[in-house]
């Protein structure tokens, strides 16, 4: 792959030993009667042996037993910690949605949590993108709703039960097995391609069609509304659900641009400076819709979006991000052409300003295009004036 692969791991599970999977918040013990709803399809991983008084099973489901796991009938002897038995019901796992950003976490290829750093992702990119690797933790069962606004959800690979499925044929084989229908449900079809992003300038995430679904899930988890920003006119980055204080920079690029190298450069040369402690950056390729006269769509133009936010509060909110954006724009003016950046446009909103500020920094090769555009406009106006004076145009 031309750019570093991204691994995203699914957080919820349907394991028998996970206390939060039961309505009483604890794992069933020997005197309990276990209830699985008869009409709920479920896959349940069992790590250890359990004695139970009684258990009602679903009509469609499976238990995946680890070595040594088993179920036995309670023989009536004393069980410490289980003095009073009761009915314990397995929680509903149908609501765990693929396009819920709160249910995914960035991990290393080994499955270890990725250390927090100055680089974050806009909300649409917190869910697996089309060239990402998806990991379902080994020795866990799960159930995920893949409802989507796109018929096919493309991914680079999917790892299930410690097995990486990274070819279309291996994934098709897994889908034909007994577990997949119990683990995945919904109208979206997952498709493994086995290929990473082929473009060194980066690839768009591909989740734009499901942006409303992602934001609805995110807001549902946070109280159904965006937090109140400290600035009066917050910025709205593409792919992000709520407005932010800080700065955004949109870059036009040439075939020489390398997204991963440029991100590393920004982190090492600017974000690592002590004065920018607390500033976070998101950088990725996005497609911005183009319109004619603000009405008709002219398709979408690819650009590199940089989002800068900081941890400042009140009137200082976004001010450190603004300073960093100014430094980035200055760097573009000096080195942009060598880096494959043809122009940059900055927009700022901080707690100390009443409205967003916009600035741009073109590189020399763009100037020629601007001049040519002005000349063409003047020629067009001259032609119209000539036809009018000749009586050919009223």
C-alpha positions in Angstrom: 0.0 0.0 0.0 1.2 3.5 -0.8 0.0 4.8 2.6 0.1 3.2 6.0 -2.7 0.8 6.7 -5.3 1.7 9.4 -6.6 -1.0 11.7 -10.0 -0.4 13.4 -11.2 -2.8 16.1 -14.9 -3.5 17.0 -15.5 -2.9 20.7 -18.7 -4.7 21.8 -19.0 -8.4 22.1 -21.6 -11.0 22.9 -19.5 -13.2 25.2 -21.2 -15.2 27.9 -18.7 -13.9 30.5 -19.1 -10.2 29.7 -21.2 -8.8 32.7 -22.7 -5.9 30.6 -24.3 -8.5 28.3 -26.8 -9.5 31.0 -29.7 -7.4 32.3 -28.6 -7.8 35.9 -25.1 -6.6 35.1 -23.4 -9.8 36.2 -22.6 -13.2 34.8 -25.2 -15.9 35.6 -24.3 -18.2 38.5 -25.5 -21.7 39.5 -28.9 -20.8 41.0 -29.9 -18.6 38.1 -32.3 -19.4 35.2 -30.8 -18.0 32.0 -33.1 -16.6 29.3 -32.2 -16.0 25.7 -35.1 -14.4 23.8 -36.4 -17.0 21.4 -36.7 -14.7 18.4 -33.2 -13.0 18.8 -30.5 -14.4 16.5 -27.2 -14.6 18.5 -23.7 -16.0 18.5 -22.2 -16.4 22.0 -18.6 -17.2 22.9 -18.1 -19.2 26.1 -14.6 -19.2 27.7 -15.1 -21.3 30.8 -17.4 -24.0 32.4 -20.7 -22.9 34.0 -23.3 -24.6 36.2 -26.8 -23.3 35.8 -30.3 -24.2 37.2 -32.0 -23.8 33.8 -31.4 -22.2 30.4 -33.8 -21.2 27.6 -32.1 -21.0 24.2 -33.0 -18.9 21.1 -34.5 -20.7 18.1 -31.6 -19.5 15.9 -28.1 -19.1 17.4 -24.8 -20.8 18.4 -22.5 -21.2 21.3 -18.8 -21.1 20.4 -17.0 -23.0 23.2 -13.4 -22.4 24.1 -11.3 -25.4 25.2 -12.6 -26.5 28.6 -15.9 -24.5 28.3 -19.1 -26.4 29.2 -22.6 -26.1 30.7 -23.7 -28.4 33.5 -26.9 -28.7 35.5 -26.7 -27.2 39.1 -26.6 -30.1 41.6 -28.0 -28.1 44.5 -24.8 -27.8 46.4 -23.8 -24.5 47.9 -22.2 -22.0 45.5 -20.3 -19.1 47.1 -21.5 -15.8 45.8 -24.8 -17.2 44.5 -27.1 -17.4 47.5 -30.2 -16.2 45.8 -31.0 -17.3 42.3 -33.1 -15.5 39.7 -33.9 -15.0 36.1 -31.0 -13.4 34.1 -31.7 -12.3 30.6 -29.2 -11.8 27.8 -29.2 -8.2 26.6 -30.4 -7.1 23.1 -27.4 -6.9 20.7 -29.4 -5.9 17.7 -28.7 -2.1 18.2 -24.9 -2.3 17.8 -24.5 -0.5 14.4 -21.5 -0.6 12.1 -21.7 3.1 11.5 -21.5 4.1 15.2 -18.1 5.8 15.7 -18.2 5.1 19.5 -18.1 1.3 18.8 -14.7 1.4 17.1 -11.1 2.0 18.3 -7.8 2.5 16.4 -5.4 -0.3 17.1 -2.0 -1.6 16.0 -1.8 -4.7 13.7 -1.3 -6.8 16.8 -4.6 -5.6 18.2 -3.1 -3.4 20.9 -4.7 0.0 21.4 -3.0 2.8 19.4 -1.4 5.4 21.7 -3.1 8.7 21.8 -1.3 11.4 19.9 -1.8 14.8 18.2 -3.5 13.3 15.1 -7.2 12.5 15.2 -9.9 11.5 12.7 -13.0 13.4 11.6 -16.2 11.5 12.6 -16.8 9.8 9.2 -13.3 8.4 9.4 -13.6 6.9 12.9 -15.7 4.2 11.2 -13.7 1.8 9.0 -13.0 3.3 5.6 -12.8 1.4 2.3 -9.0 0.7 2.5 -8.9 -0.1 6.3 -8.4 -3.4 8.1 -11.1 -4.4 10.5 -10.4 -6.6 13.5 -13.0 -8.5 15.6 -11.1 -9.5 18.7 -9.9 -13.2 18.9 -12.0 -15.3 21.3 -15.0 -13.1 21.1 -18.4 -13.4 19.5 -20.3 -10.4 18.2 -23.4 -9.2 16.3 -23.3 -6.0 14.2 -26.0 -4.2 12.2 -24.6 -3.3 8.8 -27.5 -1.1 7.6 -26.1 1.4 5.1 -26.9 3.9 2.5 -24.5 2.2 0.1 -25.1 -1.3 -1.1 -21.6 -2.5 -0.6 -19.2 -1.6 2.2 -15.6 -2.1 0.9 -12.8 -3.0 3.2 -9.2 -4.1 2.8 -9.4 -7.1 5.2 -11.5 -8.5 8.1 -10.0 -10.5 11.0 -12.4 -12.9 12.9 -11.4 -15.3 15.6 -7.7 -14.5 14.9 -8.0 -15.4 11.2 -7.3 -12.6 8.7 -9.5 -12.7 5.6 -7.8 -10.5 3.0 -9.0 -11.9 -0.3 -12.5 -11.9 -1.9 -12.5 -15.7 -2.1 -11.5 -16.2 1.6 -14.2 -13.7 2.7 -16.8 -15.3 0.4 -16.0 -18.7 2.0 -16.5 -17.2 5.5 -19.8 -15.7 4.5 -20.9 -19.2 3.4 -20.2 -20.7 6.8 -22.6 -21.0 9.8 -21.4 -18.1 11.9 -21.5 -15.1 9.5 -25.3 -14.9 9.3 -25.5 -14.8 13.1 -22.7 -12.1 13.4 -23.7 -9.7 10.6 -27.2 -8.5 9.8 -28.6 -5.5 7.9 -28.9 -4.3 4.3 -25.3 -3.4 3.7 -23.0 -6.1 2.3 -19.4 -6.2 3.5 -16.8 -6.8 0.7 -13.2 -7.6 1.2 -10.9 -6.4 -1.5 -7.4 -7.1 -0.2 -6.0 -3.9 -1.6 -4.8 -0.8 0.1 -5.0 2.8 -1.1 -3.2 2.9 -4.5 -2.6 6.7 -4.5 0.2 8.3 -2.5 -1.8 11.5 -2.3 -4.3 9.5 -0.2 -7.8 8.1 -0.8 -11.1 9.5 0.4 -12.7 7.4 3.2 -15.8 6.5 1.3 -18.3 7.0 4.1 -19.9 10.2 2.9 -23.2 8.5 1.9 -23.5 7.2 5.5 -22.5 10.6 7.1 -26.1 11.2 8.4 -26.2 7.7 9.9 -22.8 8.2 11.5 -23.8 11.6 13.0 -27.2 10.3 14.2 -25.4 7.5 16.1 -22.8 9.9 17.5 -25.3 12.4 18.7 -27.5 9.7 20.2 -24.6 8.6 22.3 -23.8 12.1 23.4 -27.2 13.4 24.3 -28.7 14.1 20.8 -27.1 17.5 20.3 -23.7 19.0 19.6 -21.8 20.7 22.4 -22.0 24.4 22.4 -18.8 25.8 20.8 -16.9 28.8 22.4 -16.8 30.6 19.1 -19.8 32.4 17.5 -19.3 31.1 14.0 -17.8 27.6 14.3 -16.3 25.8 11.3 -17.9 22.8 9.8 -15.2 20.4 8.4 -16.2 17.9 5.8 -16.9 14.5 7.4 -17.3 16.0 10.9 -20.7 16.1 12.7 -20.4 19.2 14.9 -18.9 22.6 14.4 -15.4 23.3 15.9 -13.4 26.3 17.0 -9.9 26.4 15.5 -8.9 26.4 11.8 -9.2 24.4 8.6 -6.9 24.5 5.6 -7.9 23.1 2.2 -5.0 22.2 -0.1 -5.1 21.7 -3.8 -2.4 19.3 -4.8 -0.3 17.9 -7.7 0.6 14.3 -8.6 3.9 14.8 -6.6 2.0 15.2 -3.3 2.5 12.5 -0.7 -0.1 12.6 2.1 1.7 10.3 4.6 5.0 12.2 4.2 3.3 15.6 4.6 1.5 14.5 7.7 4.8 13.2 9.2 6.4 16.5 8.3 3.7 18.6 10.0 3.9 16.4 13.2 7.7 16.5 13.4 8.3 20.1 12.5 5.3 21.9 13.9 2.9 19.9 16.1 5.9 18.7 18.2 6.8 22.2 19.3 6.0 23.0 23.0 3.8 26.0 22.1 1.4 23.7 20.2 0.9 21.3 23.1 -2.8 20.6 23.2 -3.3 21.2 19.5 -4.7 18.2 17.5 -4.8 17.8 13.7 -6.9 15.7 11.3 -5.6 15.4 7.7 -7.2 13.4 4.9 -8.3 13.6 1.3 -12.0 14.5 0.9 -14.3 15.3 -2.0 -15.8 18.8 -1.9 -19.0 19.3 -3.9 -18.7 22.0 -6.6 -21.7 24.1 -7.6 -22.5 26.5 -10.4 -24.0 29.8 -9.2 -24.6 28.0 -5.9 -27.3 25.8 -7.3 -26.3 23.2 -9.9 -23.9 20.5 -8.8 -20.7 20.2 -10.9 -19.5 17.0 -9.3 -16.9 16.8 -6.5 -13.3 18.0 -6.4 -10.6 16.1 -4.4 -8.7 18.2 -1.9 -6.6 17.7 1.2 -8.4 18.9 4.3 -6.5 19.8 7.5 -8.6 20.4 10.7 -6.8 22.0 13.7 -8.4 22.2 17.1 -6.9 22.9 20.6 -7.8 22.5 24.2 -8.0 26.2 25.0 -11.2 27.4 26.6 -13.4 30.5 26.5 -12.1 33.4 24.5 -8.8 31.5 23.9 -10.5 28.6 22.2 -8.9 27.8 18.9 -6.2 30.5 19.1 -3.3 28.0 19.3 -4.8 26.1 16.3 -5.1 29.5 14.4 -1.4 30.2 15.0 -0.4 26.7 13.8 -2.6 27.2 10.7 -0.7 30.5 10.0 2.6 28.6 10.3 1.4 25.9 7.9 0.3 28.5 5.4 3.7 30.2 5.7 5.4 26.9 5.1 3.2 26.3 2.0 4.3 29.7 0.6 7.9 28.8 0.9 8.0 25.0 0.1 4.5 24.2 -1.3 5.6 23.6 -4.9 8.4 21.2 -3.8 5.9 19.3 -1.7 3.3 19.0 -4.4 0.9 21.6 -3.0 -0.4 24.1 -5.6 -2.5 26.3 -3.3 -3.9 26.5 0.2 -7.0 28.2 1.7 -7.3 28.8 5.4 -10.4 29.5 7.5 -10.4 30.4 11.2 -13.0 30.6 14.0 -11.9 31.2 17.5 -13.5 32.2 20.8 -12.0 35.7 20.5 -13.4 36.5 17.0 -17.0 37.1 16.1 -16.8 35.5 12.7 -14.6 33.2 10.6 -11.6 34.6 8.9 -10.5 33.4 5.5 -7.1 33.5 3.9 -5.4 31.9 1.0 -1.9 31.3 -0.1 -1.5 30.4 -3.8 1.7 29.0 -5.2 3.2 30.6 -8.4 1.8 28.1 -10.9 -1.7 29.0 -9.9 -1.1 32.7 -10.6 -0.8 32.0 -14.4 -4.2 30.2 -14.3 -5.8 33.2 -12.6 -4.4 35.7 -15.1 -5.6 33.5 -18.1 -9.1 33.3 -16.5 -9.3 37.1 -16.2 -8.1 37.6 -19.8 -10.7 35.1 -21.0 -13.4 37.0 -19.1 -12.4 40.3 -20.6 -12.4 38.8 -24.1 -15.9 37.4 -23.5 -17.2 40.8 -22.3 -15.5 42.6 -25.3 -17.2 40.2 -27.7 -20.6 40.8 -26.2 -20.1 44.6 -26.4 -19.0 44.3 -30.0 -22.1 42.3 -31.0 -24.3 44.7 -29.1 -22.9 47.7 -31.0 -23.3 46.0 -34.3 -26.9 45.4 -33.5 -26.5 41.6 -33.5 -27.3 41.3 -29.8 -30.1 43.1 -28.0 
